[in-house]
């Protein structure tokens, strides 16, 4: 029987062990999508305690604590940091077979060299030991990132963000590239006239443009797109329930936009046409700059209205949605392809029932211009666990070329999440190792090892071309 979390964790065969330890383990990390706050990186914060770095903002842990019967006061409420940690420690033993159990102990081991299991009996000892280490220079944020061999971090940023913290990080000479990502979700119309009016005013202020019609709205957003490019941005990202790809005319969109500016409610079809027009323009700008566009599709957000009102968004009340995806996604991509304006694209699905559709949809639009132009993205959010990763990797293997995949990302708000790359690499090596030992793949370790290294690092390095950013 293997001991828990030993050096061959998740590696079931000798071949898998060789692939991981000899080829994958020591590779650098390109974290091309995350939600780390750039202000904390710029200020090189030392967190006061383990609760602040580990539990603040982590809705994965919050959901588990609620499921375990923990009162909200110990999760997002006014209890002390120690009380919150103590309650989390009491929850951890009940997370067996949830990925949180693996991630929790990987992070304790990789960052703090703690091999004990977290429980009520070990909580105080672990808390005190980690808190002491968190005050040292090694545990300041910049070192937490750099010491994990991270080369690039791409944050997720609204077009109206001034990117001042990104500028400071660069000016300070930090060796890790911390780059913005253009995420214009709030620029779309969500059905709330007040939200749109507020966003318009903020956009006018930062661009010094008066927005009087659809074209002037586009001009203001294009100004921000250009500004992001000047600050090193090379990716856009969109978090949508489903793609907007309704047919529209320029006249229709102008009329819809003026109705919104006048405070007149519009129906869902009109809103979808406006959003389709905006997404199409964003995609063209991405093509013109050679950026990569990413689409995260399928989350049903804010399901618990009472909690949403009390705690706000991104607090652990989102779920997998069952939206129809294929037709609109096909129409959106085809419209760009017919104009020869389709840039490099990564598609992420949240509903596992859509795995094969997303993988084959990506394959529809490869054009031979470069390897892996259209990517079926890594397992995302609720699928970002062993079973979900294996299903995603098997799907891309069956429906496309896993050898051209650009690998893993953290998609995290936590500075202790980089072991998720290790988690992915172990799972990947285990799949290939098992296939070799079953005779389903040839026993060519060097060639398979090269493929592993490409997926874990080199494909992303070549795909995003971050080395060209000074």
C-alpha positions in Angstrom: 0.0 0.0 0.0 1.4 3.4 -1.0 1.7 6.1 1.7 -0.4 9.2 1.1 1.2 12.0 -0.9 4.5 10.3 -1.4 6.9 11.1 -4.2 4.8 8.9 -6.6 1.4 10.4 -5.6 -1.1 9.6 -8.4 1.5 7.7 -10.4 0.3 4.1 -10.7 3.1 2.6 -12.8 6.9 2.7 -13.1 6.6 4.3 -16.5 4.4 7.0 -15.1 7.0 7.7 -12.4 9.8 8.0 -15.1 7.7 10.4 -17.2 6.9 12.6 -14.3 10.2 12.7 -12.4 12.5 12.7 -15.5 10.5 14.9 -17.9 7.7 16.9 -16.3 8.5 17.7 -12.6 11.2 20.4 -13.1 9.6 22.3 -15.9 8.8 26.1 -15.4 5.2 27.2 -15.2 3.4 29.5 -17.6 0.2 30.5 -15.8 -1.7 32.1 -18.7 -5.1 32.5 -16.8 -5.6 33.3 -13.2 -7.4 35.8 -10.9 -4.5 36.8 -8.7 -4.8 40.5 -7.5 -2.0 42.5 -9.1 -1.9 45.1 -6.3 -0.8 42.4 -3.8 1.9 41.3 -6.2 3.1 44.9 -6.7 3.2 45.5 -3.0 5.0 42.2 -2.3 2.7 41.5 0.6 3.5 39.2 3.5 0.2 37.8 4.7 -0.4 38.0 8.4 -1.6 34.5 8.8 -2.6 31.3 7.0 -6.3 32.2 7.0 -5.7 35.4 5.0 -3.6 33.7 2.3 -5.6 30.5 2.2 -9.3 31.1 3.1 -10.0 34.7 2.1 -11.8 34.6 -1.2 -11.6 30.8 -1.7 -15.1 29.8 -2.6 -14.1 26.2 -3.1 -13.3 26.0 0.7 -16.4 28.0 1.6 -18.7 25.6 -0.2 -17.1 22.7 1.6 -17.5 24.4 4.9 -21.2 25.2 4.3 -21.8 21.5 3.2 -20.2 20.5 6.5 -22.7 22.6 8.5 -20.5 25.5 9.3 -22.2 28.8 10.2 -21.4 31.6 7.8 -19.8 33.6 10.6 -16.9 31.3 10.4 -16.7 31.5 6.6 -17.2 35.1 5.4 -18.4 36.5 8.7 -16.9 38.3 11.7 -15.2 35.5 13.5 -11.5 35.8 14.0 -9.0 34.5 11.6 -8.0 31.7 14.0 -11.6 30.7 14.5 -12.1 30.5 10.8 -9.0 28.4 10.3 -9.9 26.2 13.2 -13.3 25.5 11.6 -11.6 24.8 8.2 -9.3 22.4 9.9 -12.3 20.6 11.4 -13.8 20.4 7.9 -10.8 19.0 6.1 -11.1 15.4 7.4 -14.6 15.3 5.9 -13.3 16.3 2.4 -12.0 12.9 1.6 -12.3 12.2 -2.2 -12.9 15.9 -2.8 -10.0 17.6 -4.6 -9.7 20.0 -1.7 -8.2 17.2 0.4 -5.4 16.7 -2.2 -4.9 20.4 -2.8 -4.8 21.3 1.0 -2.1 18.8 1.8 -0.1 19.4 -1.4 0.0 23.1 -0.5 1.0 22.5 3.1 3.8 20.1 1.9 5.1 22.1 -1.1 5.1 25.6 0.5 5.5 24.9 4.2 7.2 21.5 4.3 4.4 20.2 6.5 3.6 16.5 6.1 1.0 16.2 8.8 -2.7 15.8 7.9 -4.7 18.9 8.8 -7.3 18.1 11.5 -8.6 19.6 14.8 -5.7 18.0 16.7 -3.0 19.4 14.4 -4.7 22.8 13.5 -3.0 25.0 16.1 0.5 23.6 15.5 0.2 23.9 11.8 -1.3 27.4 12.0 1.4 28.7 14.3 4.2 27.2 12.2 2.8 28.5 8.9 2.2 32.0 10.4 5.8 32.2 11.5 7.1 31.3 8.0 4.6 33.7 6.4 6.5 36.6 8.0 9.8 35.8 6.3 11.0 37.2 3.0 10.8 33.8 1.4 7.0 34.0 1.9 6.5 37.5 0.5 4.3 37.1 -2.6 6.9 37.7 -5.2 9.0 34.9 -3.8 6.0 32.6 -3.4 5.5 32.9 -7.2 9.1 32.9 -8.4 10.1 30.0 -6.2 7.7 27.8 -8.0 9.5 28.4 -11.3 6.7 30.6 -12.6 7.7 32.5 -15.7 4.5 34.3 -16.6 1.3 35.2 -14.8 -1.7 36.5 -16.7 -4.2 38.2 -14.4 -7.9 38.9 -15.4 -8.7 42.6 -15.8 -11.6 44.8 -16.8 -11.1 47.3 -19.6 -11.6 50.2 -17.3 -8.7 49.1 -15.0 -5.8 51.6 -15.3 -3.3 48.7 -14.9 -1.2 50.9 -12.6 -0.2 47.8 -10.5 1.0 46.0 -13.6 3.2 49.0 -14.5 4.7 49.1 -11.0 5.5 45.4 -11.1 7.4 45.9 -14.4 9.1 49.1 -13.2 10.3 47.3 -10.1 12.1 44.8 -12.3 10.3 41.7 -11.1 11.7 38.7 -13.0 8.3 37.1 -13.4 6.2 38.7 -16.2 2.8 39.7 -14.7 0.6 40.7 -17.7 -3.0 41.8 -17.9 -5.8 40.0 -19.7 -8.6 41.9 -21.4 -11.9 40.7 -19.8 -14.8 42.9 -21.1 -17.7 41.0 -19.6 -19.0 44.1 -17.9 -19.0 45.9 -21.2 -21.7 43.6 -22.4 -25.4 44.3 -21.6 -26.6 42.1 -18.8 -30.2 43.3 -18.8 -29.7 45.9 -16.1 -29.9 49.5 -17.4 -28.3 50.9 -14.2 -25.3 48.6 -14.5 -24.8 49.6 -18.1 -25.1 53.3 -17.4 -22.6 53.1 -14.6 -20.1 51.2 -16.8 -20.6 53.7 -19.6 -19.7 56.6 -17.2 -16.6 54.8 -16.0 -15.5 54.1 -19.5 -16.0 57.7 -20.5 -14.0 58.9 -17.6 -11.0 56.7 -18.2 -10.9 57.2 -22.0 -12.0 60.9 -22.0 -14.5 59.9 -24.8 -18.1 60.9 -24.9 -20.3 57.9 -25.7 -23.3 58.9 -27.6 -23.9 55.9 -29.8 -22.7 52.4 -30.6 -19.7 53.5 -32.7 -18.4 55.8 -30.0 -18.8 53.0 -27.4 -16.7 50.8 -29.6 -14.1 53.5 -30.0 -13.8 53.9 -26.3 -13.4 50.1 -25.8 -10.9 49.9 -28.7 -8.9 52.6 -26.9 -8.7 50.4 -23.9 -7.9 47.4 -26.0 -5.0 49.3 -27.5 -3.9 50.5 -24.0 -3.9 46.9 -22.7 -1.7 45.9 -25.6 0.8 48.6 -24.8 1.0 47.2 -21.3 1.9 43.7 -22.5 -1.5 42.1 -22.8 -1.6 39.2 -25.2 -4.9 37.5 -24.3 -8.6 38.3 -24.0 -11.0 36.3 -21.9 -14.8 36.1 -21.8 -16.9 34.4 -19.1 -20.3 33.7 -20.6 -23.3 31.4 -20.0 -23.2 30.8 -23.7 -21.9 32.4 -26.9 -23.8 35.3 -28.4 -24.0 34.9 -32.1 -27.4 36.2 -33.2 -27.6 37.7 -36.7 -27.8 41.5 -36.7 -27.5 44.5 -38.9 -25.5 47.6 -38.1 -28.7 49.7 -38.1 -30.3 47.3 -35.6 -27.4 47.5 -33.2 -27.3 51.3 -33.4 -31.0 51.5 -32.6 -30.7 49.0 -29.7 -27.8 50.9 -28.2 -29.6 54.2 -28.4 -32.6 52.7 -26.7 -30.4 51.5 -23.8 -28.8 55.0 -23.5 -32.2 56.5 -23.2 -33.1 54.2 -20.4 -35.6 52.1 -22.4 -35.8 48.4 -21.5 -35.0 46.0 -24.3 -35.9 42.3 -24.7 -33.5 39.4 -24.6 -33.2 39.1 -28.3 -32.2 42.7 -28.7 -29.6 42.3 -25.9 -28.2 39.2 -27.5 -27.8 41.0 -30.8 -25.9 43.8 -29.1 -23.7 41.4 -27.3 -23.1 39.4 -30.5 -22.0 42.6 -32.2 -19.6 43.5 -29.4 -18.0 40.0 -29.1 -17.5 40.0 -32.9 -15.7 43.3 -32.8 -13.6 42.2 -29.8 -12.6 39.1 -31.7 -11.5 41.1 -34.7 -9.3 43.4 -32.5 -7.7 40.3 -31.0 -7.0 39.0 -34.5 -5.5 42.3 -35.6 -3.1 42.2 -32.6 -2.3 38.5 -32.8 -3.8 37.9 -29.3 -5.3 34.7 -28.1 -9.0 34.8 -27.3 -10.4 32.6 -24.5 -14.1 31.7 -23.9 -15.2 30.2 -20.6 -18.7 29.0 -21.2 -21.4 27.4 -19.2 -21.4 28.7 -15.6 -24.8 29.4 -14.0 -23.9 32.1 -11.5 -25.6 33.6 -8.4 -28.1 30.9 -7.9 -28.8 31.7 -4.2 -30.5 35.1 -4.4 -30.4 35.7 -0.7 -26.7 34.9 -0.5 -26.0 37.0 -3.6 -27.6 40.0 -2.0 -25.8 39.5 1.3 -22.3 38.4 0.2 -22.1 39.5 -3.5 -20.8 37.5 -6.5 -18.0 34.9 -6.5 -18.8 33.7 -3.0 -19.6 30.1 -3.8 -23.1 30.0 -5.1 -22.4 29.2 -8.8 -22.9 25.9 -10.5 -22.7 24.1 -13.8 -25.3 25.2 -16.3 -27.1 23.2 -18.9 -27.1 25.8 -21.7 -27.2 24.9 -25.4 -23.8 25.7 -26.7 -23.0 24.2 -30.1 -25.0 26.2 -32.7 -24.1 29.6 -31.4 -20.5 28.7 -30.9 -20.3 27.4 -34.5 -21.9 30.5 -35.9 -19.6 32.8 -33.9 -16.4 31.1 -35.1 -17.6 30.6 -38.6 -18.5 34.3 -39.0 -14.9 35.2 -38.2 -13.4 32.4 -40.3 -15.3 33.4 -43.4 -13.7 36.8 -43.1 -10.3 35.2 -42.4 -10.3 37.1 -39.0 -10.3 34.2 -36.6 -7.4 34.4 -34.1 -5.9 31.8 -31.9 -8.7 30.6 -29.6 -9.1 28.5 -26.4 -12.6 27.1 -25.6 -13.4 26.0 -22.0 -16.6 24.2 -21.1 -18.1 23.8 -17.6 -20.7 21.2 -18.3 -18.9 17.8 -18.9 -21.7 16.7 -21.2 -20.3 19.2 -23.6 -16.7 17.8 -23.7 -16.9 16.1 -27.0 -18.8 18.9 -28.6 -16.3 21.5 -27.5 -13.3 19.4 -28.6 -14.8 18.7 -32.1 -15.9 22.3 -32.4 -12.3 23.5 -31.9 -11.1 21.1 -34.5 -13.6 22.5 -37.1 -11.6 25.7 -37.3 -8.0 24.6 -37.4 -6.6 25.9 -40.7 -3.0 24.6 -40.8 -1.6 28.0 -40.1 0.1 26.9 -36.9 0.0 23.9 -34.6 -2.9 23.8 -32.2 -4.4 27.2 -33.3 -7.8 26.1 -31.9 -7.5 24.8 -28.4 -9.9 22.7 -26.3 -9.0 24.2 -23.0 -8.0 22.4 -19.8 -10.6 21.2 -17.3 -12.2 24.3 -15.7 -13.6 25.1 -12.3 -15.8 22.3 -11.1 -14.0 20.0 -13.6 -10.6 21.0 -12.3 -10.1 17.7 -10.4 -8.7 14.3 -11.1 -11.8 12.8 -12.8 -12.5 16.0 -14.7 -8.9 16.3 -15.9 -8.8 12.7 -17.0 -12.0 13.1 -19.0 -10.8 16.3 -20.6 -7.4 14.7 -21.5 -9.1 11.6 -22.9 -11.6 13.7 -24.9 -8.9 15.9 -26.5 -6.9 12.7 -27.2 -9.8 11.1 -29.0 -11.1 14.1 -30.8 -7.9 16.0 -31.6 -4.2 16.1 -30.8 -3.3 16.1 -27.1 0.3 16.6 -28.2 -0.6 20.2 -29.2 -2.4 21.1 -26.0 -1.1 24.2 -24.2 -1.4 22.6 -20.8 -2.6 23.7 -17.4 -3.4 27.0 -15.7 -4.4 27.8 -12.1 -7.6 29.9 -12.6 -7.1 30.8 -9.0 -7.3 33.7 -6.6 -4.8 32.1 -4.2 -1.1 32.5 -4.1 -0.7 28.9 -2.9 -2.3 27.3 -6.0 0.8 26.5 -8.1 0.8 22.8 -7.0 -2.2 22.5 -9.2 0.3 22.4 -12.1 2.0 19.5 -10.4 -1.4 17.8 -9.9 -2.1 18.1 -13.6 1.4 16.9 -14.6 1.1 13.8 -12.4 -2.3 13.0 -13.9 -1.1 13.5 -17.4 2.0 11.3 -16.9 -0.1 8.6 -15.3 -2.4 8.4 -18.3 0.5 8.0 -20.7 2.4 5.7 -18.4 -0.6 3.4 -18.0 -1.1 3.2 -21.8 2.5 2.3 -22.3 2.5 -0.5 -19.7 -0.8 -1.9 -21.1 0.8 -2.0 -24.6 -1.5 0.6 -26.0 1.4 3.0 -26.7 4.9 2.1 -27.8 7.6 1.9 -25.1 9.4 5.0 -26.4 10.1 7.0 -23.3 12.1 9.7 -25.0 9.5 10.5 -27.5 6.6 10.3 -25.0 8.7 12.4 -22.6 9.0 15.1 -25.3 5.2 15.1 -25.8 4.8 15.4 -22.0 7.2 18.3 -21.9 5.4 20.0 -24.8 2.0 19.8 -23.1 3.3 20.9 -19.7 5.4 23.9 -21.0 6.8 24.2 -24.5 3.5 24.3 -26.4 2.3 27.3 -24.2 5.7 28.9 -24.6 5.4 28.8 -28.4 1.7 29.5 -28.6 1.6 32.7 -26.5 5.1 34.1 -27.5 5.5 35.9 -24.1 9.2 35.9 -24.7 8.7 38.7 -27.3 7.3 41.0 -24.6 10.1 43.3 -23.2 
